[in-house]
């Protein structure tokens, strides 16, 4: 092997252009593959940073016609007591708290958890302790556990922080512990505090139990498989349905309840899995094209070495020995490309972590670890074998007699080598077409998504949120300054009055939700229509519900199609009126006038809402989600204190960024202790909604460009080889009267013929592979006709352009020089 390596190094030094070209080609492609694998490994493969994380499952209940997912506080206790497969079960929910008592109040992302939460997660505190069983419940002591990041950044890494207090929602909370670095569940949580939920409250014996929604986690016992888990969940669902038959058999949205379990890692990464697998496939295809290109280079080199190989065979060298030596050369090329590729990947990973695209921001930092390096090593060895085998085997099939007789002048491997090189070019062109079609589908999807009608103009809109301390945050009367709907309304009225007087503000409104909101604050409910035949609750239509102020539609410039919007006659004492969007009116009142219709919602159908207007549809959640039925209620008629987390929406006369300080100042002027957070312009929200599509288009488009460049270089090399091989034939054609343009058409025709064959093969591959893009597309199908029609034409044009220089060279062959050399 040492002898082979020395010989390979000497041989490659004699051909530095080939060695450098092959190594750099492989370096770029191996680097790209290593980068994508680092992303996949960091997000999908690497275990979560919790001991035994593969045994942690996310539990949900599923019921009703729409298969709604939920978790009930009462059922948490049943699952803990009755199960036979879990070490422990935990419940939690997420909320935001206000950190008061500092120079500028700020919002803190928090989680309310049961004491079993930390046992299920399997982690130990960095300092202090976890929650104790007696610290759970409605009257639990005000204690908190801090995240490592919060402790480092906000508490200055105070080693004596345990026992100190922090003011959250105007209440002092005693710090009892700090979590270790890497503990980040729910994602982004800064503090954990007791869940204000009592078993006696959730499981009353004589009255209906409250519908307290929670999230649930469970740690599976060692050795339990999927089948045992599903059997146990089915048994538990049957027990809970039997324990509360009235709830689960007759109530609409709980009918037919079942319990599901999903591994926590799958739950956290499920959205990214299809896209990352597509990116892995795309970058793998690019590497395949690179291997084909390098194989073509080595075939050309092998053709030039035919006399050398023939001499070695004539002197008694073994064919296997020569193949091994040539594979050593390709292995050295792959190894050098792999080493440079690791450096390329390191720079790319560092750049991704610094840039942190929006699509990756909620996932852990990307890193290159031992599995990543092992993957790179395996990839390097595989590519060395892949692109080196065909040239090595082909080179040893030389005819000794012909090669020695030619004197080394004919550097052709014969028809078999020509066909092999043509086949390789067809393969890389076909693979390039698959990537081109994938990039084309993503590009068309992105353009359709970017041009989707929002239902309102997004320019000059500023949005921000205010988190009042209300009773639903768990604050007692002493902590909350806004315990009633009236007190909350006064706060928002004061803020709107102040903000509206600012010179750069055209209109201002508040809403429980913001258009293009991706975090799901919209509430959903079923309803009935007054005057129609009764319908079982499970069969009733559903709609999202949001609460807005009177100027909401004017601020966003949502068009009014029929009736009126909220005005001064809609007051706290009047019958509640609502405005509906076009989707709801068309779906529920098709062929009827929706104005004046009454909608019944809530328990026992006692809440009657009268429709007074119909407005245009807006993109309520993600840009790619089509508008659904939406009901607007007026904040001026609210009777319940559930308005603590409202969004302030401001339309400005100029750049909304310039109005941020002034608007925040008016909020602080009403209440200095209320933090303003989630401050974004509507155009920034639009950009965030487009971020996944933009990222996938950028990556796949980049891979497609690399593939096309490599394919163009490949066809250029093959056509140059064919022109050199056919110099004598071309000279005879010109001597017999062939015009230069006829020779050019001959060479270009062969190139186009290869591209047409490749296009047919590529279309078949794209038809089979692009279906995996389905979840990443909007407004186009995976068999989009314009894309499947245009991309083969682009590929053929690129192939013709790549063959243009060899064709021109062929048309300028001097027939006398060609015949004399022969």
C-alpha positions in Angstrom: 0.0 0.0 0.0 2.9 2.4 0.8 4.4 1.7 -2.6 1.0 2.3 -4.3 0.6 5.6 -2.4 4.1 6.8 -3.5 3.3 5.9 -7.1 -0.1 7.6 -6.9 1.4 10.8 -5.5 4.1 10.8 -8.3 1.4 10.3 -10.9 -0.9 13.0 -9.6 2.1 15.4 -9.4 2.6 14.9 -13.1 -1.0 16.0 -13.7 -1.6 18.8 -11.2 -4.6 20.4 -13.1 -6.6 17.1 -12.9 -5.7 16.6 -9.2 -6.6 20.1 -8.2 -9.9 20.1 -10.2 -11.0 16.7 -8.9 -10.0 17.6 -5.3 -11.8 20.9 -5.3 -14.9 19.5 -6.9 -15.1 16.8 -4.2 -14.2 19.2 -1.5 -17.2 21.4 -2.3 -19.6 18.5 -2.5 -18.3 16.6 0.5 -18.4 19.9 2.5 -22.0 20.5 1.5 -22.9 16.9 2.4 -21.1 17.2 5.8 -22.9 20.5 6.5 -26.3 19.1 5.7 -25.5 16.0 7.8 -24.5 18.3 10.7 -27.9 19.9 10.5 -29.7 16.6 10.3 -27.6 15.1 13.1 -28.1 18.1 15.4 -31.9 18.2 14.9 -33.1 14.7 14.0 -30.5 12.2 15.1 -28.7 13.5 18.2 -30.6 12.5 21.4 -32.1 15.3 23.4 -29.9 16.6 26.2 -32.0 14.8 28.9 -31.0 11.4 30.4 -32.9 8.6 28.6 -34.6 11.0 26.3 -35.7 8.2 24.0 -38.2 7.1 26.8 -39.8 10.6 27.2 -43.2 10.7 25.4 -45.6 13.6 24.7 -49.2 12.5 25.6 -52.3 14.0 24.0 -56.0 13.1 24.0 -57.7 13.1 20.7 -61.5 13.2 20.1 -64.3 14.6 18.0 -65.0 14.7 14.3 -62.1 17.1 13.8 -59.7 14.9 15.9 -58.9 17.8 18.2 -55.9 17.4 20.3 -56.0 18.4 24.0 -55.0 17.4 27.5 -57.2 17.6 30.5 -56.0 18.3 34.0 -58.3 15.7 35.5 -57.0 13.1 33.2 -53.4 13.8 34.2 -54.2 12.5 37.7 -55.9 9.4 36.2 -52.9 8.7 34.0 -50.5 8.9 36.9 -52.6 6.6 39.1 -53.8 4.0 36.6 -50.9 3.5 34.2 -48.7 0.4 34.2 -46.0 1.5 31.7 -44.7 4.9 32.8 -42.2 5.7 35.5 -44.0 9.0 36.0 -46.3 11.5 34.3 -46.1 15.3 34.3 -48.3 18.2 33.4 -47.3 21.7 32.3 -48.5 24.7 30.5 -46.7 27.8 29.1 -47.3 31.4 29.8 -45.6 34.8 29.9 -44.9 36.7 33.1 -43.9 40.3 33.7 -40.6 40.9 35.4 -41.1 44.1 37.5 -38.9 46.0 39.8 -36.2 46.6 37.2 -35.4 49.7 35.2 -37.4 48.6 32.1 -40.0 45.8 32.7 -39.6 42.8 30.4 -41.5 39.7 29.5 -40.3 36.4 30.7 -41.2 33.1 29.0 -42.4 30.7 31.8 -43.7 27.2 32.3 -46.0 26.1 35.1 -45.2 22.5 35.9 -46.0 19.8 38.3 -43.2 18.6 40.6 -43.0 15.4 38.6 -42.0 17.4 35.5 -38.3 17.4 36.4 -38.3 13.7 37.3 -39.8 12.9 33.9 -37.2 15.0 32.1 -34.5 13.2 34.2 -32.3 16.2 34.8 -30.7 17.4 38.0 -30.4 21.1 39.0 -27.2 22.9 38.6 -27.7 24.4 42.0 -30.6 24.5 44.5 -33.5 22.0 44.2 -36.6 21.3 42.2 -40.2 21.8 43.1 -41.5 19.8 46.1 -44.9 18.0 46.0 -46.3 20.4 48.6 -45.4 23.3 46.3 -48.1 22.4 43.7 -51.6 23.8 43.7 -53.7 26.9 43.6 -52.3 28.2 46.9 -48.7 27.0 46.3 -45.9 29.2 47.5 -44.4 31.6 45.0 -41.2 29.8 44.1 -39.3 29.6 40.7 -36.5 27.6 39.1 -34.3 29.6 36.7 -32.9 28.5 33.3 -29.2 28.5 32.9 -29.3 31.2 30.2 -31.5 33.4 32.3 -29.2 33.0 35.3 -26.2 33.8 33.2 -27.6 36.8 31.3 -30.0 38.3 33.8 -28.7 37.3 37.2 -25.0 37.8 36.3 -24.1 34.2 37.2 -24.8 34.9 40.8 -23.5 31.9 42.7 -25.7 32.8 45.7 -28.9 33.3 43.7 -30.7 30.5 45.5 -32.9 32.0 48.2 -33.1 35.4 46.6 -36.4 36.8 45.2 -37.4 38.0 41.8 -40.6 40.1 41.2 -42.9 38.4 38.6 -46.3 39.8 37.9 -45.8 42.2 40.9 -45.4 39.3 43.3 -42.0 38.3 44.9 -40.9 34.8 43.9 -38.2 32.9 45.8 -35.6 31.3 43.6 -35.1 27.7 44.7 -32.9 26.4 41.9 -31.1 26.8 38.6 -31.2 24.3 35.7 -28.1 23.1 34.0 -26.9 24.4 30.6 -28.8 22.7 27.8 -32.1 22.2 29.7 -34.6 24.0 27.5 -38.0 22.5 27.6 -40.5 23.9 26.8 -38.2 25.5 24.2 -37.2 29.0 25.2 -38.5 28.8 28.8 -36.7 31.1 31.2 -38.3 30.2 34.5 -40.4 27.3 35.9 -42.9 27.7 38.6 -45.6 25.4 40.2 -48.7 24.6 38.2 -51.7 26.1 40.0 -53.9 23.0 39.7 -55.4 20.9 42.6 -56.7 17.4 42.2 -59.8 18.1 44.3 -60.6 21.0 42.0 -60.0 19.1 38.8 -61.9 15.9 39.9 -65.0 17.1 41.8 -67.4 14.3 42.8 -70.7 16.0 42.6 -70.4 18.7 39.9 -69.0 18.8 36.3 -65.2 19.0 36.3 -63.5 22.0 34.8 -62.0 21.8 31.4 -58.5 22.7 32.4 -56.2 22.2 29.5 -52.6 21.1 30.1 -49.7 19.5 28.2 -48.6 16.1 29.4 -45.2 14.2 29.4 -44.5 10.7 30.5 -41.3 8.6 31.0 -41.7 5.1 29.7 -40.4 2.2 31.8 -37.2 0.5 30.5 -37.9 -2.3 28.1 -41.4 -1.2 27.1 -42.0 -1.4 23.4 -44.4 0.4 21.1 -47.0 -2.4 21.1 -47.2 -2.5 24.9 -47.5 1.3 25.0 -50.4 1.4 22.6 -52.2 -1.4 24.4 -51.8 0.5 27.7 -53.0 3.8 26.2 -56.1 2.1 24.8 -56.8 0.6 28.3 -56.3 4.0 30.0 -58.6 5.8 27.5 -61.3 3.2 28.3 -60.8 3.7 32.1 -61.1 7.5 31.7 -64.2 7.3 29.5 -65.8 5.0 32.1 -64.9 7.3 34.9 -66.5 10.3 33.3 -69.1 8.9 30.9 -71.1 12.2 30.7 -68.0 14.1 29.5 -66.7 11.7 26.9 -69.8 10.1 25.5 -72.2 13.0 25.2 -70.1 16.2 25.0 -69.4 17.1 21.4 -65.7 17.7 21.1 -64.8 15.0 23.5 -66.7 12.2 21.9 -64.7 9.1 21.0 -61.6 10.1 23.0 -58.4 8.3 22.5 -54.9 8.8 24.0 -51.8 9.1 21.8 -48.1 9.1 22.7 -45.3 10.5 20.6 -41.6 10.5 21.3 -40.6 13.9 22.5 -37.8 14.2 20.0 -40.2 13.4 17.2 -42.6 15.9 18.5 -40.0 18.7 18.6 -38.5 18.0 15.2 -41.5 16.6 13.3 -42.0 19.8 11.2 -38.4 19.9 10.1 -38.1 16.2 9.2 -39.5 16.2 5.6 -37.6 19.3 4.6 -34.3 18.0 6.0 -34.7 14.7 4.3 -35.3 16.5 1.0 -32.2 18.6 1.5 -30.2 15.5 2.3 -31.4 13.8 -0.9 -30.6 17.0 -2.9 -27.0 17.3 -1.6 -26.5 13.6 -2.1 -27.4 14.0 -5.8 -24.9 16.8 -6.1 -22.2 14.5 -4.7 -23.3 11.8 -7.2 -22.8 14.3 -10.0 -19.4 15.3 -8.7 -18.4 11.6 -8.6 -19.5 11.2 -12.2 -17.5 14.2 -13.2 -14.3 13.0 -11.5 -14.9 9.6 -13.0 -14.9 11.2 -16.5 -11.7 13.0 -15.7 -10.1 9.8 -14.6 -11.4 8.0 -17.7 -9.7 10.7 -19.8 -6.5 10.2 -17.8 -6.7 6.4 -18.2 -7.1 6.8 -22.0 -3.9 8.9 -22.0 -2.1 6.2 -20.0 -3.1 3.3 -22.3 0.5 2.7 -23.5 1.9 2.8 -20.0 -0.7 0.2 -18.8 -0.1 -1.9 -21.9 3.6 -2.0 -21.2 3.0 -3.0 -17.5 0.6 -5.8 -18.6 3.1 -7.0 -21.2 5.8 -7.2 -18.5 3.6 -9.5 -16.5 1.8 -7.1 -14.1 -1.5 -8.4 -12.7 -4.7 -6.6 -13.7 -5.9 -6.6 -10.0 -2.6 -5.0 -9.0 -3.1 -2.2 -11.5 -6.7 -1.7 -10.5 -5.6 -1.4 -6.8 -3.0 1.1 -7.7 -5.5 3.3 -9.7 -8.0 3.0 -6.8 -5.3 4.3 -4.5 -5.0 7.4 -6.8 -8.8 8.0 -6.6 -8.6 7.3 -2.8 -6.0 10.0 -2.4 -8.1 12.4 -4.5 -11.1 11.7 -2.3 -9.0 12.0 0.9 -7.7 15.4 -0.1 -11.2 16.5 -1.1 -12.5 15.1 2.2 -10.0 17.1 4.3 -10.8 20.3 2.5 -14.5 19.4 2.7 -14.3 19.2 6.5 -12.8 22.8 6.5 -15.6 23.9 4.1 -18.2 22.3 6.4 -16.7 23.9 9.5 -17.0 27.3 7.9 -20.5 26.7 6.7 -21.7 25.4 10.1 -20.1 28.4 11.8 -21.8 30.7 9.3 -25.2 29.0 9.9 -24.9 29.4 13.7 -24.0 33.0 13.3 -26.7 33.7 10.8 -29.2 31.3 12.4 -31.9 31.3 9.7 -35.4 31.8 11.1 -36.3 28.3 10.0 -33.6 26.9 12.4 -33.9 29.4 15.3 -35.9 27.1 17.6 -33.5 24.2 17.2 -30.2 23.6 19.0 -27.0 25.1 17.7 -25.6 23.0 14.8 -22.3 21.4 15.6 -19.8 19.0 14.1 -19.2 16.0 16.4 -17.7 12.6 16.2 -20.6 11.1 14.2 -20.3 13.9 11.7 -16.6 13.3 11.2 -17.3 9.5 11.0 -19.9 10.3 8.3 -17.4 12.4 6.4 -14.8 9.7 6.6 -17.3 7.1 5.3 -18.4 9.4 2.6 -14.9 10.1 1.5 -14.1 6.4 1.2 -17.3 5.7 -0.6 -16.8 8.5 -3.1 -13.2 7.3 -3.7 -14.4 3.8 -4.5 -17.4 5.1 -6.5 -15.6 7.4 -9.0 -12.5 5.3 -9.2 -13.8 1.8 -9.9 -15.1 2.3 -13.4 -12.0 4.1 -14.8 -9.7 1.5 -13.1 -11.6 -1.5 -14.5 -12.0 0.1 -18.0 -8.3 1.0 -18.2 -7.1 -2.6 -17.6 -9.2 -3.9 -20.5 -6.7 -2.3 -23.0 -5.6 -4.3 -26.0 -1.8 -4.8 -25.5 -1.1 -5.4 -29.2 -3.1 -2.3 -30.4 -1.8 0.0 -27.7 1.9 -0.9 -28.4 1.4 -0.8 -32.1 -0.1 2.7 -32.0 3.0 4.0 -30.4 0.9 6.0 -28.0 -0.6 8.3 -30.6 -4.1 7.0 -30.4 -5.3 7.9 -27.0 -8.7 6.4 -27.3 -10.2 3.7 -25.2 -12.3 2.5 -28.0 -16.0 2.5 -28.4 -16.6 1.0 -24.9 -14.9 4.0 -23.2 -16.8 6.5 -25.4 -20.1 4.9 -24.5 -19.2 4.8 -20.8 -18.3 8.5 -20.8 -21.5 9.3 -22.7 -23.5 7.2 -20.2 -21.9 9.1 -17.3 -22.8 12.4 -18.8 -26.4 11.3 -19.4 -26.5 10.3 -15.7 -25.3 13.6 -14.4 -27.5 15.5 -16.7 -30.5 13.5 -15.6 -29.7 14.0 -11.9 -29.2 17.7 -12.6 -32.7 17.8 -14.1 -34.2 16.3 -11.0 -32.6 19.1 -8.9 -33.6 21.7 -11.5 -37.2 20.6 -11.3 -37.1 20.6 -7.5 -35.7 24.1 -7.4 -38.2 25.2 -10.1 -41.2 23.8 -8.0 -39.9 25.6 -4.9 -39.3 28.8 -6.8 -42.9 28.8 -8.2 -44.2 28.0 -4.8 -42.3 30.8 -3.2 -43.5 33.3 -5.8 -47.1 32.2 -5.3 -46.7 32.4 -1.5 -45.0 35.9 -1.7 -47.8 37.2 -3.9 -50.6 35.6 -1.8 -53.4 38.1 -0.9 -53.1 38.9 2.8 -56.4 40.6 2.8 -54.9 43.9 3.9 -51.9 46.1 3.0 -48.9 45.1 5.1 -46.9 48.3 4.7 -46.6 50.9 7.5 -48.1 48.5 10.1 -46.4 48.1 13.5 -47.4 45.4 16.0 -46.5 44.7 19.6 -47.9 42.8 22.5 -48.8 43.9 26.1 -49.1 41.3 28.8 -51.3 42.6 31.7 -51.2 40.9 35.0 -54.6 39.3 35.1 -56.2 36.6 37.2 -55.9 34.0 34.5 -52.1 34.3 34.8 -52.4 32.9 38.3 -52.1 36.3 40.0 -54.1 36.9 43.1 -56.2 40.1 43.7 -53.2 41.7 45.5 -50.9 41.3 42.5 -53.4 42.1 39.7 -54.2 45.7 38.9 -56.6 44.5 36.2 -58.8 41.8 37.7 -61.9 42.7 35.7 -62.8 43.2 32.1 -63.7 46.8 32.9 -60.2 47.5 34.3 -58.5 45.9 31.4 -60.7 47.9 28.9 -59.8 51.1 30.7 -56.1 50.3 30.2 -56.4 49.6 26.5 -58.7 52.7 25.9 -56.1 54.9 27.6 -53.3 53.4 25.5 -55.3 53.8 22.2 -56.2 57.3 23.0 -52.6 58.3 23.7 -51.1 56.4 20.7 -53.8 57.8 18.3 -52.7 61.4 19.2 -49.1 60.7 18.0 -48.4 62.8 14.8 -47.1 59.8 12.8 -50.0 57.5 13.7 -53.0 57.2 11.3 -55.0 54.6 13.2 -54.5 52.2 16.1 -56.4 49.2 17.5 -56.0 46.2 19.8 -56.7 42.6 19.2 -56.2 39.3 20.9 -54.5 38.1 17.8 -52.2 39.4 15.0 -52.5 38.4 11.4 -49.7 36.2 10.1 -49.4 34.9 13.7 -47.6 31.5 13.7 -48.0 30.8 17.4 -51.6 29.9 17.5 -53.3 32.4 19.8 -56.6 32.2 18.0 -59.3 30.4 20.0 -61.5 28.0 18.3 -65.1 26.9 19.1 -68.1 25.3 17.7 -71.4 27.1 17.2 -75.0 26.7 16.0 -77.2 29.0 14.0 -80.4 30.2 15.7 -83.6 29.1 14.0 -82.1 26.0 12.4 -82.7 22.4 13.4 -80.6 21.3 16.4 -77.3 19.6 15.5 -75.2 17.4 17.8 -72.3 19.3 19.2 -69.8 17.0 17.5 -71.3 17.8 14.1 -71.3 21.6 14.5 -69.2 23.9 12.4 -66.0 25.4 13.9 -64.6 28.9 13.6 -61.7 30.8 15.0 -62.7 33.7 17.3 -60.7 36.9 17.9 -61.5 40.0 20.0 -60.8 43.4 18.4 -61.3 47.1 19.1 -63.6 49.3 17.0 -60.9 50.7 14.8 -59.4 47.3 14.0 -60.7 47.1 10.4 -59.8 50.7 9.7 -56.3 50.2 11.0 -55.6 47.1 8.9 -57.7 48.4 6.0 -59.7 45.1 5.8 -62.5 45.7 3.2 -66.1 45.7 4.4 -68.3 43.7 1.9 -71.6 43.9 3.6 -73.3 45.5 6.6 -71.2 47.5 9.1 -68.2 47.1 11.5 -68.2 48.0 15.2 -68.9 51.6 16.1 -70.1 53.7 19.1 -73.5 51.9 19.3 -71.7 48.6 20.3 -71.3 49.1 24.0 -70.8 46.9 27.1 -74.6 47.0 27.9 -75.9 46.2 24.4 -76.5 42.8 22.9 -73.3 41.4 21.5 -72.7 41.8 17.8 -70.1 40.1 15.7 -68.5 40.5 12.3 -67.7 37.4 10.2 -65.3 36.9 7.4 -66.2 35.9 3.8 -65.3 32.2 4.3 -67.7 31.8 7.2 -70.5 33.6 5.4 -70.1 31.6 2.3 -69.7 28.2 4.1 -72.5 28.6 6.7 -74.9 30.9 4.9 -74.5 29.9 1.3 -77.4 31.5 -0.7 -78.6 33.4 2.4 -78.1 36.8 3.8 -75.8 36.4 6.8 -76.6 39.8 8.2 -79.0 39.6 11.2 -78.4 35.9 11.7 -77.7 34.8 15.3 -74.9 32.4 16.2 -75.2 30.4 19.4 -72.0 29.4 21.2 -70.9 28.4 24.7 -72.3 26.0 27.2 -76.1 25.4 26.8 -76.2 27.7 23.8 -76.9 30.7 25.9 -74.5 33.1 24.2 -76.2 34.7 21.2 -74.2 36.8 18.8 -75.8 38.8 16.0 -73.9 39.2 12.7 -73.8 42.8 11.7 -71.2 42.7 9.0 -69.1 40.6 6.6 -65.5 41.6 5.8 -62.8 40.2 3.6 -60.6 37.2 4.4 -57.2 37.7 6.0 -54.3 35.3 6.5 -54.9 34.7 10.2 -52.0 32.3 10.8 -49.2 31.2 8.5 -49.0 32.7 5.0 -49.4 29.2 3.5 -52.6 28.4 5.4 -55.7 29.3 3.6 -58.1 31.6 5.5 -60.7 29.7 7.5 -64.0 30.7 9.2 -63.3 33.6 11.5 -65.5 35.5 14.0 -64.6 39.0 15.2 -66.0 40.0 18.6 -65.7 43.6 19.9 -63.5 44.3 23.0 -66.0 47.0 23.9 -68.6 44.3 24.6 -66.4 41.8 26.5 -67.8 40.6 29.8 -65.0 38.3 30.9 -61.5 39.3 32.1 -59.6 37.3 29.4 -57.9 40.4 27.7 -54.6 40.3 29.5 -52.5 39.4 26.4 -53.5 41.8 23.7 -51.7 43.0 20.6 -51.4 46.7 19.7 -51.6 47.3 16.0 -50.6 50.8 14.7 -50.8 52.1 11.1 -48.2 54.9 10.6 -47.8 57.5 7.9 -44.2 56.5 7.3 -41.6 53.8 8.3 -43.2 52.1 11.3 -39.7 51.4 12.8 -39.4 55.1 13.5 -42.6 55.0 15.6 -41.5 52.2 18.0 -40.1 54.3 20.8 -43.0 56.7 20.7 -45.6 54.0 20.8 -43.8 52.1 23.6 -43.6 55.4 25.5 -47.3 55.8 25.5 -47.8 52.3 26.9 -45.3 53.1 29.7 -47.1 56.4 30.4 -50.3 54.5 31.2 -48.5 51.8 33.3 -44.8 51.9 33.8 -44.8 48.2 35.0 -46.2 46.8 31.7 -43.6 45.4 29.4 -44.0 45.7 25.6 -42.7 42.7 23.7 -42.9 40.9 20.3 -42.4 44.2 18.6 -42.4 43.7 14.8 -43.6 45.4 11.7 -46.1 43.5 9.6 -43.6 43.2 6.8 -41.2 41.5 9.3 -44.0 39.1 10.2 -44.5 38.5 6.5 -40.7 37.8 6.1 -40.8 35.3 9.0 -43.8 33.5 7.4 -41.8 33.3 4.1 -38.6 32.3 5.9 -38.9 28.5 5.5 -39.8 28.7 1.8 -36.9 31.1 1.2 -34.4 28.9 3.1 -35.4 25.8 1.2 -35.4 27.5 -2.1 -31.9 29.0 -1.4 -30.4 25.7 -0.4 -32.0 23.5 -3.1 -31.4 26.3 -5.7 -27.8 26.5 -4.7 -27.4 22.7 -5.1 -29.2 22.8 -8.5 -26.8 25.5 -9.7 -23.8 23.5 -8.6 -25.2 20.4 -10.3 -25.8 22.3 -13.5 -22.3 23.7 -13.5 -20.8 20.3 -12.9 -23.0 18.8 -15.6 -22.0 21.5 -18.1 -18.4 20.9 -17.3 -19.0 17.2 -17.8 -20.6 17.6 -21.2 -17.8 20.0 -22.2 -15.2 17.5 -21.3 -16.9 14.6 -23.1 -17.5 16.7 -26.3 -13.9 17.9 -26.2 -12.8 14.2 -25.9 -15.0 13.2 -28.7 -13.7 16.0 -30.9 -10.1 15.0 -30.2 -10.9 11.3 -30.9 -12.6 12.1 -34.2 -10.0 14.7 -35.4 -9.1 12.5 -38.4 -12.8 11.9 -39.3 -13.6 15.7 -39.0 -10.5 16.5 -41.2 -11.8 14.1 -43.9 -15.3 15.6 -43.8 -13.9 19.1 -44.2 -11.5 18.0 -47.0 -14.6 16.5 -48.8 -16.4 19.8 -48.6 -18.2 20.0 -45.3 -18.8 23.6 -44.2 -17.8 24.7 -40.7 -21.5 25.3 -39.7 -22.2 21.7 -40.7 -19.4 20.4 -38.5 -20.7 22.6 -35.6 -24.2 21.1 -36.0 -22.7 17.6 -36.0 -21.0 18.2 -32.6 -23.9 20.2 -31.1 -26.4 17.5 -32.4 -24.6 14.8 -30.4 -24.6 17.0 -27.3 -28.3 17.8 -27.7 -29.0 14.1 -28.3 -27.3 13.2 -25.0 -29.3 15.9 -23.2 -32.6 14.7 -24.7 -31.9 11.2 -23.4 -30.9 12.6 -20.0 -34.1 14.8 -20.0 -36.3 11.7 -20.5 -34.5 9.9 -17.7 -34.6 12.9 -15.5 -38.3 13.5 -16.0 -38.9 9.9 -14.8 -36.7 10.5 -11.7 -38.3 13.8 -10.9 -41.8 12.2 -11.2 -40.8 9.7 -8.6 -38.9 12.0 -6.2 -40.6 15.4 -6.2 -43.6 13.9 -4.3 -41.4 14.3 -1.2 -41.6 18.1 -1.8 -45.3 18.1 -1.2 -45.2 19.5 2.3 -42.9 22.3 1.2 -45.1 23.5 -1.7 -47.9 26.1 -1.9 -50.1 26.7 -4.8 -48.3 24.2 -7.1 -48.5 20.4 -7.4 -45.5 18.1 -7.4 -46.3 17.5 -11.1 -46.5 21.2 -12.1 -46.8 21.2 -15.9 -44.9 24.5 -16.5 -41.9 23.4 -14.4 -41.8 20.0 -15.9 -42.0 21.6 -19.4 -39.5 24.4 -18.9 -36.7 22.7 -17.0 -35.8 20.1 -19.7 -35.6 22.9 -22.3 -33.2 24.8 -19.9 -31.1 21.6 -19.5 -30.9 21.0 -23.3 -29.9 24.7 -23.8 -27.2 24.4 -21.2 -25.9 21.2 -22.8 -25.8 22.9 -26.2 -24.0 25.9 -24.7 -21.4 23.6 -23.0 -20.7 21.9 -26.3 -20.4 25.2 -28.2 -16.6 25.6 -27.7 -15.7 22.0 -28.7 -18.0 22.5 -31.7 -16.2 25.6 -32.8 -12.9 23.9 -32.3 -14.0 21.0 -34.5 -15.2 23.4 -37.2 -11.6 24.9 -37.4 -9.7 21.6 -37.8 -7.1 21.8 -40.6 -7.7 18.7 -42.7 -4.0 18.4 -43.9 -2.7 18.7 -40.3 -5.2 16.1 -39.1 -4.4 13.6 -41.9 -0.6 14.1 -41.5 -0.8 13.4 -37.7 -2.8 10.2 -38.5 
